[in-house]
């Protein structure tokens, strides 16, 4: 009979109360929380990165805001320009229409002077004059007002002793304006002071001054 070699089949003695797990070597403790300085550095780097991104976003927002403000200003200028052009075109159209109506208004004026503005013709004429006035047509030119070459056109000329400057003595054809536009000057007859009247008046003033007594000679 062979002898059994001791130690091959037998298990090593294990102290009572201990398990096999206690016999295994324990793992090294985790490194988490072991280096607070490294965590602080990582957090600071992360904050710096977020700050840089925020600065970029703010810069982009400022540029987009400036672009939007510029576009808004250009749009407002465009609207004002379009509105101004629309008003100008409208004024030109109305002025052209009123200019075409001036001969008709002249005929109405002559008919009124001759007492021919009666009946239905009178009603139509007055309605036309009312509509023209609502559209902005204004009549000008009165007898006795000083002659102004910018709004008057002198068709007749004479001298008069009772005027001291060139004066409109008769309105041959009234003038018309629309807003600041002169559609037609007033055609008038003008009178000027007689050539010798002003000299005689000046000599009379000198004589009166002598009679009233001037400074005595020493």
C-alpha positions in Angstrom: 0.0 0.0 0.0 1.3 3.3 -1.1 1.8 6.1 1.3 -0.2 9.3 0.8 2.0 12.3 0.5 0.8 14.7 3.1 -0.2 18.3 2.0 -1.4 17.5 -1.6 -5.1 16.9 -0.9 -5.5 18.7 2.3 -6.6 22.3 2.4 -4.6 24.8 4.4 -6.0 25.6 7.7 -8.3 28.6 7.9 -9.0 30.3 11.1 -12.5 29.7 12.4 -14.9 32.5 11.5 -13.0 33.7 8.5 -14.2 33.3 4.9 -12.4 32.9 1.7 -13.1 36.5 0.8 -11.1 37.7 3.8 -8.1 35.9 2.5 -8.1 37.7 -0.8 -6.0 40.9 -1.0 -8.0 44.2 -0.7 -8.1 46.7 -3.6 -6.3 50.0 -3.2 -8.5 52.9 -2.2 -9.9 55.1 -5.0 -8.0 58.2 -6.0 -11.2 60.3 -6.1 -11.1 63.1 -3.6 -7.5 62.5 -2.9 -6.4 65.6 -4.9 -8.6 68.7 -4.3 -6.0 71.0 -6.0 -6.5 69.2 -9.3 -10.3 69.5 -9.0 -10.0 73.2 -8.4 -7.8 73.6 -11.5 -10.2 71.7 -13.6 -13.2 73.8 -12.4 -11.3 77.1 -13.0 -10.5 75.9 -16.5 -14.1 75.1 -17.1 -15.2 78.5 -15.8 -12.7 80.2 -18.1 -13.9 78.4 -21.1 -17.6 79.3 -20.3 -16.6 82.9 -19.8 -14.8 83.0 -23.2 -17.9 81.5 -24.8 -20.1 84.1 -23.1 -17.9 86.9 -24.4 -18.1 85.5 -27.9 -21.9 85.4 -27.6 -22.0 88.9 -26.3 -19.8 90.1 -29.1 -22.0 88.4 -31.7 -25.1 89.8 -30.1 -23.7 93.3 -30.2 -22.9 92.9 -33.9 -26.3 91.6 -34.8 -28.0 94.4 -32.8 -25.9 97.0 -34.7 -26.9 95.4 -38.0 -30.5 95.4 -37.0 -30.4 99.1 -36.0 -28.7 100.0 -39.2 -31.3 98.1 -41.2 -34.1 99.7 -39.3 -32.6 103.2 -39.9 -32.3 102.5 -43.6 -35.9 101.3 -43.7 -37.1 104.4 -42.0 -35.2 106.6 -44.4 -36.6 104.6 -47.3 -40.1 105.0 -46.0 -39.7 108.8 -45.6 -38.2 109.0 -49.1 -41.1 107.1 -50.6 -43.6 109.2 -48.7 -41.9 112.4 -49.8 -41.8 111.2 -53.4 -45.5 110.2 -53.2 -46.5 113.6 -51.9 -44.4 115.4 -54.7 -46.0 113.2 -57.4 -49.5 113.9 -56.0 -48.8 117.7 -55.9 -47.5 117.7 -59.5 -50.6 115.8 -60.6 -53.0 118.2 -58.9 -51.1 121.2 -60.1 -51.3 119.9 -63.7 -55.0 119.4 -63.4 -55.6 122.8 -61.9 -53.5 124.5 -64.6 -55.8 122.9 -67.2 -58.8 124.3 -65.4 -57.5 127.9 -65.3 -59.0 128.9 -68.8 -62.4 127.6 -67.6 -62.1 129.6 -64.4 -61.2 132.7 -66.5 -64.4 132.2 -68.6 -66.5 131.9 -65.4 -64.9 135.1 -64.1 -65.7 137.0 -67.4 -69.3 135.6 -67.4 -69.7 136.8 -63.8 -68.4 140.3 -64.7 -70.9 140.6 -67.6 -73.9 139.3 -65.5 -74.1 136.1 -67.6 -73.6 133.7 -64.7 -77.2 132.7 -64.1 -79.3 129.6 -63.8 -77.8 126.2 -64.0 -74.6 127.5 -65.4 -74.1 129.5 -62.2 -74.6 126.4 -60.1 -72.1 124.4 -62.1 -69.6 127.2 -62.1 -69.8 127.7 -58.3 -69.4 124.0 -57.8 -66.3 123.9 -59.9 -64.8 126.9 -58.0 -65.6 125.2 -54.7 -63.9 121.9 -55.8 -60.8 123.8 -57.1 -60.6 125.7 -53.8 -60.8 122.4 -51.8 -57.9 121.0 -53.9 -55.8 124.0 -52.7 -56.1 126.5 -55.6 -55.7 130.1 -54.4 -56.4 133.2 -56.4 -54.3 136.3 -55.9 -53.9 139.8 -57.4 -55.7 142.9 -56.2 -55.9 146.5 -57.3 -53.8 148.9 -55.4 -51.1 146.5 -54.2 -47.5 147.2 -55.0 -46.2 145.6 -58.2 -44.1 142.5 -57.5 -42.4 141.0 -60.6 -42.2 137.6 -59.0 -46.0 137.2 -58.9 -47.2 139.9 -61.3 -46.9 140.3 -65.1 -47.4 143.8 -66.3 -49.3 144.0 -69.6 -50.1 147.7 -69.5 -48.1 150.7 -68.2 -49.0 154.2 -67.4 -48.1 157.2 -65.1 -50.3 158.5 -62.3 -49.9 161.5 -60.0 -51.5 159.8 -57.0 -49.1 156.8 -56.7 -45.7 156.9 -55.0 -44.4 153.5 -56.3 -45.2 151.1 -59.1 -48.7 150.0 -58.3 -51.2 147.5 -59.8 -54.1 149.7 -60.9 -56.1 147.0 -62.7 -56.2 143.2 -62.6 -56.6 142.0 -66.2 -56.3 138.3 -65.3 -56.0 137.0 -61.7 -53.1 134.9 -60.7 -53.3 131.4 -59.2 -51.1 129.4 -56.9 -51.2 125.9 -55.5 -49.4 125.6 -52.2 -46.0 127.2 -52.8 -46.3 126.8 -56.6 -47.3 129.8 -58.7 -49.4 128.3 -61.5 -49.8 131.6 -63.3 -48.8 135.2 -62.5 -51.5 137.9 -62.1 -51.6 139.9 -65.3 -52.0 143.5 -64.4 -51.9 147.1 -65.5 -49.4 149.1 -63.6 -48.9 152.8 -63.0 -45.8 154.6 -61.9 -45.3 158.1 -60.4 -44.9 160.8 -63.0 -41.3 161.5 -63.7 -41.5 165.2 -62.6 -43.7 164.6 -59.6 -41.0 163.1 -57.4 -38.5 165.8 -58.3 -41.1 168.5 -57.6 -42.0 166.8 -54.3 -38.3 166.7 -53.2 -37.8 170.4 -54.2 -40.9 171.3 -52.2 -39.6 169.6 -49.2 -36.3 171.5 -49.5 -38.1 174.8 -49.8 -40.2 174.0 -46.7 -37.1 173.3 -44.8 -35.6 176.6 -45.7 -38.8 178.5 -44.8 -38.9 176.8 -41.4 -35.4 178.0 -40.7 -32.2 176.2 -40.8 -29.2 176.6 -38.5 -28.1 180.2 -38.3 -24.7 181.1 -39.8 -22.2 182.6 -37.5 
